[in-house]
Amino acid sequence: MYKLIVGNWKMNGLGPALAEAQAVAAGLAGSLGGSLAGSGVRIGLCPPSTLVERMVRSLAGASVLVGGQDCRAEASGAFTGDISAEMLSEAGAVLVILGHSERRSGYGETDALVAAKVEAALRAGLEPIICVGETLAEREAGRAVAVVSTQVRGSLPQVLAGRAFSVAYEPVWAIGTGLTPTTAQIEEIHAAVRAEMSAVLGASGTRAPILYGGSVKPGNAAEILSADEVGGALVGGASLKSADFLGIIAGAG
């Protein structure tokens, strides 16, 4: 099973930031890439939609996948300000992040809506990264496993069977806070996610990687990436600086 490490730039990055993406590509083409050779690690960056096409062009020939941060379930229509999966695909994206906690909490996205977006991503030939995660209140109430399991069940449509995708576990309380769950806590949730994926999708649910996201840094990446059922990382702020992102990638070697 391959590992997938993806940087989510969120609403950060203007044209000059493409230099950071190019530095990541250069690092992967150098000694770091040699140390990862044969390890099955895939690397991606998801910039704001305004940079997707430019990033694809600037990384032509590099071993870095480019993706979007969200898409609309519909292919087109009167949805001012939104972007469809087809538009991302036309811009050169191959990945798309869906159901991020910031979308779920800030925009009221439900599991059913996330599932519809997953179907849209597949329709356009994109590989979805489907996010799940509990709040601090839910964890303190002892509901973390139940909440995440419900999100997985509701957000993964049957059409995912046989398709390339990943699930990203992001404890909401750890995103951008500097807090990180213990290895045991991560493994507990990832085991629950794997069980639910397998129940929903059968064999396909046993193969897709489960990423961890939430204050992943160069200093803790190796420990997190070596934990049971951790098949990669979805990285936020640390992916904006090539040195930090490359340091996290090195933890997968």
C-alpha positions as CSV (number, residue, x, y, z in Angstrom):
1,M,0.0,0.0,0.0
2,Y,1.4,3.4,-1.0
3,K,1.7,6.4,1.3
4,L,0.2,9.7,0.2
5,I,1.4,13.0,1.6
6,V,-0.6,16.1,0.5
7,G,-0.1,19.8,1.3
8,N,-3.3,21.8,1.7
9,W,-2.4,25.5,1.2
10,K,-6.0,26.6,2.2
11,M,-6.5,30.3,1.3
12,N,-2.9,31.1,1.1
13,G,-0.6,31.7,-1.8
14,L,-0.1,34.2,-4.7
15,G,2.0,33.8,-7.8
16,P,5.4,34.0,-6.0
17,A,4.4,31.0,-3.8
18,L,4.9,28.8,-6.8
19,A,8.6,28.9,-6.0
20,E,7.9,26.9,-2.9
21,A,6.1,24.2,-5.0
22,Q,9.1,24.2,-7.4
23,A,11.5,23.8,-4.4
24,V,9.5,20.8,-3.3
25,A,9.8,19.2,-6.8
26,A,13.5,19.9,-6.8
27,G,13.9,18.3,-3.4
28,L,12.1,15.2,-4.6
29,A,14.3,15.1,-7.7
30,G,17.4,15.2,-5.5
31,S,18.7,13.2,-2.6
32,L,15.3,13.0,-0.9
33,G,13.8,11.4,-3.9
34,G,16.6,8.9,-4.0
35,S,15.9,7.9,-0.4
36,L,12.2,7.4,-1.1
37,A,12.8,5.4,-4.3
38,G,10.8,2.3,-4.3
39,S,8.9,3.2,-1.1
40,G,5.7,4.0,-3.0
41,V,5.3,7.5,-1.6
42,R,3.1,9.9,-3.6
43,I,3.3,13.6,-3.0
44,G,0.6,16.3,-3.8
45,L,-0.1,20.0,-3.3
46,C,-3.5,21.6,-3.2
47,P,-3.2,25.3,-3.7
48,P,-6.1,27.9,-4.0
49,S,-8.0,27.4,-7.3
50,T,-6.4,30.5,-8.7
51,L,-3.0,28.7,-8.7
52,V,-4.0,25.3,-9.8
53,E,-3.4,25.7,-13.5
54,R,-0.2,27.7,-13.0
55,M,1.1,25.2,-10.5
56,V,0.4,22.4,-13.0
57,R,2.4,24.2,-15.6
58,S,5.3,25.1,-13.3
59,L,5.6,21.5,-12.1
60,A,5.4,19.9,-15.6
61,G,7.5,16.7,-15.5
62,A,7.8,16.7,-11.7
63,S,6.6,14.0,-9.4
64,V,4.2,16.2,-7.6
65,L,0.4,15.8,-8.0
66,V,-1.7,19.0,-8.0
67,G,-5.2,19.1,-6.6
68,G,-8.1,21.4,-5.6
69,Q,-9.4,22.1,-2.1
70,D,-13.1,21.6,-2.8
71,C,-15.6,21.2,-5.6
72,R,-19.3,21.6,-6.3
73,A,-21.4,18.5,-6.6
74,E,-23.0,19.9,-9.8
75,A,-21.1,20.0,-13.1
76,S,-22.3,23.5,-13.9
77,G,-25.0,26.0,-13.0
78,A,-25.9,29.3,-11.3
79,F,-23.5,28.8,-8.3
80,T,-21.6,32.1,-8.1
81,G,-18.1,31.7,-6.8
82,D,-18.1,27.9,-6.8
83,I,-15.9,25.6,-8.9
84,S,-16.9,22.2,-10.4
85,A,-14.8,19.1,-10.5
86,E,-14.7,19.3,-14.3
87,M,-13.2,22.8,-14.0
88,L,-10.5,21.5,-11.7
89,S,-9.8,18.6,-14.0
90,E,-9.5,21.0,-17.0
91,A,-7.0,23.1,-15.1
92,G,-4.9,20.0,-14.7
93,A,-5.8,18.9,-11.1
94,V,-5.8,15.2,-10.4
95,L,-6.7,15.3,-6.6
96,V,-9.4,17.1,-4.7
97,I,-9.9,17.5,-0.9
98,L,-13.5,17.1,0.2
99,G,-15.3,17.4,3.5
100,H,-12.6,19.2,5.3
101,S,-13.6,20.2,8.8
102,E,-13.5,23.9,7.8
103,R,-16.0,23.2,5.1
104,R,-18.2,21.0,7.4
105,S,-18.2,23.6,10.3
106,G,-18.0,26.9,8.4
107,Y,-20.3,26.0,5.5
108,G,-22.6,23.4,7.1
109,E,-21.5,20.6,4.8
110,T,-23.2,17.3,5.7
111,D,-22.0,13.7,5.1
112,A,-24.6,13.4,2.3
113,L,-23.2,16.5,0.5
114,V,-19.7,15.3,0.9
115,A,-20.7,12.0,-0.7
116,A,-22.3,13.9,-3.6
117,K,-19.1,15.8,-4.1
118,V,-17.1,12.5,-4.1
119,E,-19.3,11.3,-6.9
120,A,-18.7,14.5,-8.8
121,A,-14.9,14.1,-8.3
122,L,-15.0,10.6,-9.7
123,R,-17.2,11.7,-12.6
124,A,-14.5,14.2,-13.6
125,G,-11.6,11.8,-13.1
126,L,-10.3,13.3,-9.9
127,E,-9.0,11.3,-6.9
128,P,-10.9,12.4,-3.8
129,I,-9.3,12.8,-0.4
130,I,-12.3,12.6,2.0
131,C,-11.9,14.2,5.4
132,V,-13.4,13.2,8.7
133,G,-12.7,14.1,12.3
134,E,-14.2,14.9,15.7
135,T,-14.3,18.1,17.7
136,L,-12.7,18.5,21.2
137,A,-16.2,18.4,22.8
138,E,-16.9,15.1,21.0
139,R,-13.6,13.6,22.1
140,E,-14.0,14.7,25.7
141,A,-17.5,13.1,25.6
142,G,-16.0,9.8,24.6
143,R,-17.7,9.9,21.1
144,A,-14.7,10.3,18.9
145,V,-14.9,6.8,17.4
146,A,-18.6,6.9,16.9
147,V,-18.5,10.4,15.3
148,V,-15.8,9.5,12.9
149,S,-17.3,6.1,12.0
150,T,-20.6,7.8,11.2
151,Q,-18.8,10.4,9.0
152,V,-17.0,7.6,7.1
153,R,-20.2,5.7,6.6
154,G,-22.1,8.7,5.3
155,S,-19.4,10.3,3.2
156,L,-18.2,7.3,1.2
157,P,-20.6,6.4,-1.7
158,Q,-20.6,2.9,-3.2
159,V,-19.2,4.2,-6.5
160,L,-15.8,4.5,-4.8
161,A,-15.4,0.7,-5.0
162,G,-12.5,-0.1,-7.3
163,R,-11.5,3.6,-7.6
164,A,-8.5,5.5,-6.3
165,F,-9.3,7.5,-3.1
166,S,-8.1,8.2,0.4
167,V,-9.7,9.1,3.7
168,A,-8.0,11.8,5.9
169,Y,-8.5,11.7,9.7
170,E,-8.2,15.2,11.0
171,P,-9.1,15.7,14.7
172,V,-10.6,19.2,14.5
173,W,-9.1,20.2,17.8
174,A,-5.6,19.5,16.5
175,I,-5.8,21.5,13.3
176,G,-3.5,24.6,13.5
177,T,-3.4,24.4,17.3
178,G,-0.1,22.7,17.7
179,L,-1.9,19.9,19.6
180,T,-1.4,16.4,18.4
181,P,-3.1,13.2,19.5
182,T,-1.0,10.4,21.0
183,T,0.1,7.6,18.7
184,A,-2.4,5.4,20.5
185,Q,-5.3,7.8,19.9
186,I,-4.4,8.1,16.2
187,E,-4.2,4.3,15.8
188,E,-7.5,3.8,17.5
189,I,-9.3,6.2,15.1
190,H,-7.5,4.9,12.0
191,A,-8.5,1.3,13.0
192,A,-12.1,2.4,13.3
193,V,-11.9,4.2,10.0
194,R,-10.4,1.1,8.3
195,A,-13.2,-1.1,9.7
196,E,-15.9,1.2,8.5
197,M,-14.2,1.6,5.0
198,S,-14.1,-2.2,4.7
199,A,-17.7,-2.6,5.8
200,V,-18.9,0.0,3.2
201,L,-16.7,-0.8,0.3
202,G,-15.4,-4.3,0.8
203,A,-11.9,-5.0,-0.6
204,S,-11.5,-1.5,-1.9
205,G,-11.9,-0.3,1.7
206,T,-9.0,-2.4,2.8
207,R,-6.6,-0.9,0.3
208,A,-7.1,2.8,0.2
209,P,-4.7,4.8,2.4
210,I,-5.9,6.6,5.6
211,L,-4.0,9.9,6.0
212,Y,-3.5,11.7,9.3
213,G,-3.8,15.5,9.4
214,G,-3.6,17.9,12.3
215,S,-0.4,19.8,13.3
216,V,1.9,17.5,11.3
217,K,5.4,18.9,11.4
218,P,8.9,17.8,10.5
219,G,9.5,16.9,14.1
220,N,6.6,14.5,14.6
221,A,6.1,13.2,11.0
222,A,8.2,10.1,11.2
223,E,6.5,8.9,14.4
224,I,3.0,9.6,13.0
225,L,3.8,8.0,9.6
226,S,5.1,4.9,11.2
227,A,1.9,4.3,13.3
228,D,-0.4,1.4,12.4
229,E,-2.9,2.2,9.5
230,V,-1.3,5.6,8.9
231,G,-1.0,5.7,5.1
232,G,0.2,9.3,4.7
233,A,-0.5,12.8,5.9
234,L,-2.7,15.8,5.0
235,V,-0.5,18.8,5.9
236,G,-1.8,22.3,6.5
237,G,0.5,25.2,7.4
238,A,3.7,23.3,7.2
239,S,3.2,22.7,3.5
240,L,3.5,26.4,2.7
241,K,7.3,26.2,3.2
242,S,9.2,23.8,1.1
243,A,11.8,23.1,3.8
244,D,9.1,22.1,6.3
245,F,7.1,20.0,3.8
246,L,10.2,18.2,2.6
247,G,11.1,17.5,6.2
248,I,7.7,15.9,6.7
249,I,8.1,13.9,3.4
250,A,11.5,12.7,4.7
251,G,9.6,11.1,7.6
252,A,8.0,8.6,5.2
253,G,11.3,7.2,4.1
